[in-house]
Amino acid sequence: MAVDDMTKLFKHELGDLLFAEKTFLKGLKAMAKETSDPTIKQRILQHADETEGHIETLGRAFEAAGLKAKATKCDAALGLKEEHDSFKEEEDPTPEMLEAFNLGSGLRVEHYEIAGYRSAIVLANTLGFEESASLLAQNLAQEEAMAKFLESNAAGALSKIQTVEQESEMEAAVEPEVSSRSKGKGKSSSRASSEARA
């Protein structure tokens, strides 16, 4: 179907958002499993629930404009998902580094969605689809709130991750020294025993 008028463009934009929301819903559930910070994990799971609502709301936005709800392949959403997956597979990050990466990855996703919703709302208003615009604005508000949460909590979360990483490095450095001392004590004891027998 050729996109040769504004209504078709609007349908494409809604389809793009629908595809993106479905793609990101799976990503949120994976991100929650990869998150140790209880506050951030809880907020991610909450946003996953919100995202399920976004999918339903998009369906209603289609209907309000007299359009049939249909997802349109969103290369940008697939690209953001691929970026996360390739980092995990190719860079072999520690759990802490994957968690740190996810904070930025999650924020990129939210900003993509925010741009998509803002664009769709302008189109809806231009076409006179006020109910659709109102429904899309509900989703937009929750995306903006999630982005704000990630921005506000990223610094604290990264500091905790850095502390855990430093503690792990210190423990790893101490173990060889302890092991080396133990071997040294063993040699001294053996030497002392030999001298005593002599």
C-alpha positions as CSV (number, residue, x, y, z in Angstrom):
1,M,0.0,0.0,0.0
2,A,1.4,3.3,-1.1
3,V,1.5,6.0,1.7
4,D,0.1,8.8,-0.4
5,D,-2.0,10.8,2.1
6,M,-1.8,11.9,5.8
7,T,-4.2,9.3,7.1
8,K,-2.1,6.5,5.6
9,L,0.9,8.1,7.2
10,F,-0.8,8.2,10.5
11,K,-1.8,4.5,10.2
12,H,1.9,3.8,9.5
13,E,3.0,5.7,12.5
14,L,0.5,3.9,14.8
15,G,1.6,0.6,13.3
16,D,5.3,1.5,13.9
17,L,4.5,2.3,17.6
18,L,2.5,-0.9,18.0
19,F,5.4,-3.1,16.7
20,A,7.9,-1.1,18.8
21,E,5.8,-1.6,22.0
22,K,5.5,-5.3,21.5
23,T,9.2,-5.6,20.8
24,F,10.2,-3.5,23.8
25,L,7.8,-5.4,26.1
26,K,10.0,-8.5,25.6
27,G,13.1,-6.4,26.2
28,L,11.7,-5.0,29.5
29,K,11.1,-8.5,30.9
30,A,14.6,-9.5,30.0
31,M,16.0,-6.3,31.5
32,A,14.2,-7.0,34.7
33,K,15.9,-10.4,35.0
34,E,19.3,-8.7,34.4
35,T,18.8,-6.0,37.1
36,S,19.9,-6.5,40.7
37,D,18.8,-3.1,42.1
38,P,15.4,-3.8,43.7
39,T,14.0,-0.3,43.1
40,I,14.9,-0.3,39.4
41,K,13.8,-3.9,38.9
42,Q,10.4,-3.0,40.4
43,R,10.0,0.1,38.2
44,I,11.0,-1.9,35.1
45,L,8.3,-4.5,35.9
46,Q,5.8,-1.8,36.5
47,H,6.7,-0.3,33.1
48,A,6.2,-3.7,31.5
49,D,2.7,-3.7,32.9
50,E,2.2,-0.2,31.5
51,T,3.5,-1.3,28.1
52,E,0.9,-4.0,27.9
53,G,-1.6,-1.2,28.5
54,H,0.1,0.9,25.8
55,I,-0.5,-1.9,23.3
56,E,-4.3,-1.9,24.2
57,T,-4.4,1.9,24.0
58,L,-2.8,1.9,20.6
59,G,-5.6,-0.5,19.4
60,R,-8.2,2.0,20.7
61,A,-6.3,4.9,18.9
62,F,-6.6,3.0,15.6
63,E,-10.3,2.4,16.2
64,A,-11.0,6.0,17.1
65,A,-9.5,7.1,13.8
66,G,-11.6,4.5,11.9
67,L,-8.5,2.4,11.1
68,K,-7.8,-1.3,11.5
69,A,-5.1,-2.0,14.1
70,K,-2.0,-3.6,12.4
71,A,1.6,-3.6,13.5
72,T,4.1,-2.3,10.9
73,K,7.7,-3.6,11.1
74,C,9.8,-1.1,13.0
75,D,13.5,-1.3,12.0
76,A,14.5,1.2,14.7
77,A,12.9,-1.0,17.4
78,L,14.6,-4.1,16.0
79,G,17.9,-2.2,15.9
80,L,17.7,-1.1,19.5
81,K,16.9,-4.7,20.5
82,E,19.8,-6.0,18.4
83,E,22.2,-3.5,20.0
84,H,21.4,-5.0,23.4
85,D,21.6,-8.6,22.2
86,S,24.9,-8.1,20.3
87,F,26.5,-6.3,23.3
88,K,25.5,-9.3,25.5
89,E,26.8,-11.9,23.1
90,E,29.9,-10.3,21.6
91,E,31.3,-8.3,24.5
92,D,30.7,-11.0,27.2
93,P,30.0,-8.4,29.9
94,T,30.0,-9.2,33.6
95,P,26.5,-9.1,35.1
96,E,27.4,-5.7,36.6
97,M,28.5,-4.3,33.3
98,L,25.4,-5.6,31.5
99,E,23.3,-4.0,34.2
100,A,25.1,-0.7,33.6
101,F,24.7,-1.0,29.9
102,N,21.0,-1.6,30.3
103,L,20.4,1.7,31.9
104,G,21.6,3.5,28.8
105,S,19.9,1.1,26.5
106,G,16.6,1.5,28.3
107,L,16.9,5.3,28.1
108,R,17.5,5.1,24.4
109,V,14.3,3.0,24.0
110,E,12.3,5.5,26.0
111,H,13.5,8.5,24.0
112,Y,12.7,6.7,20.7
113,E,9.1,6.0,22.0
114,I,8.7,9.6,23.2
115,A,9.7,10.9,19.7
116,G,7.3,8.4,18.1
117,Y,4.4,9.4,20.2
118,R,4.9,13.1,19.9
119,S,5.1,12.8,16.1
120,A,1.9,10.7,16.0
121,I,0.0,13.1,18.3
122,V,0.8,16.0,16.0
123,L,-0.5,14.0,13.0
124,A,-3.6,13.0,14.9
125,N,-4.4,16.6,15.8
126,T,-3.7,17.8,12.2
127,L,-6.2,15.2,10.9
128,G,-8.8,16.0,13.6
129,F,-8.5,12.7,15.3
130,E,-8.8,14.2,18.8
131,E,-9.7,11.0,20.6
132,S,-6.7,9.2,19.1
133,A,-4.4,12.1,20.1
134,S,-5.8,12.0,23.7
135,L,-5.1,8.2,23.9
136,L,-1.6,8.6,22.5
137,A,-0.9,11.3,25.0
138,Q,-1.7,8.9,27.9
139,N,1.0,6.5,26.6
140,L,3.4,9.4,26.0
141,A,3.1,10.6,29.6
142,Q,4.1,7.2,30.9
143,E,7.1,6.9,28.6
144,E,8.2,10.4,29.7
145,A,7.8,9.3,33.4
146,M,9.9,6.2,32.8
147,A,12.7,8.2,31.0
148,K,12.7,10.6,33.9
149,F,13.0,7.7,36.4
150,L,16.0,6.2,34.5
151,E,17.7,9.6,34.3
152,S,17.2,10.3,38.0
153,N,18.3,6.9,39.2
154,A,21.1,6.1,36.8
155,A,23.9,7.8,38.7
156,G,23.1,6.1,42.0
157,A,22.7,2.7,40.3
158,L,26.0,3.1,38.5
159,S,27.8,4.1,41.7
160,K,26.5,0.9,43.4
161,I,27.6,-1.2,40.4
162,Q,31.1,0.4,40.5
163,T,31.4,-0.4,44.2
164,V,30.5,-4.0,43.6
165,E,33.0,-4.2,40.7
166,Q,35.8,-2.7,42.9
167,E,35.1,-5.1,45.8
168,S,35.2,-8.0,43.4
169,E,38.6,-6.8,42.0
170,M,40.0,-6.4,45.5
171,E,38.8,-9.9,46.5
172,A,40.4,-11.3,43.4
173,A,43.7,-9.5,44.1
174,V,43.7,-10.7,47.8
175,E,43.2,-14.4,47.0
176,P,46.5,-15.0,45.2
177,E,48.4,-13.3,48.1
178,V,46.6,-15.5,50.7
179,S,47.3,-18.6,48.6
180,S,51.0,-17.6,48.2
181,R,51.4,-17.1,52.0
182,S,49.8,-20.5,52.6
183,K,52.3,-22.2,50.3
184,G,55.1,-20.3,52.0
185,K,54.0,-21.4,55.5
186,G,53.8,-25.0,54.2
187,K,57.4,-24.8,53.1
188,S,58.5,-23.3,56.4
189,S,56.7,-26.0,58.4
190,S,58.3,-28.7,56.2
191,R,61.7,-27.1,56.7
192,A,61.2,-26.9,60.5
193,S,60.1,-30.5,60.6
194,S,63.2,-31.6,58.7
195,E,65.5,-29.6,60.9
196,A,63.8,-31.1,64.0
197,R,64.4,-34.6,62.7
198,A,68.0,-33.9,62.0
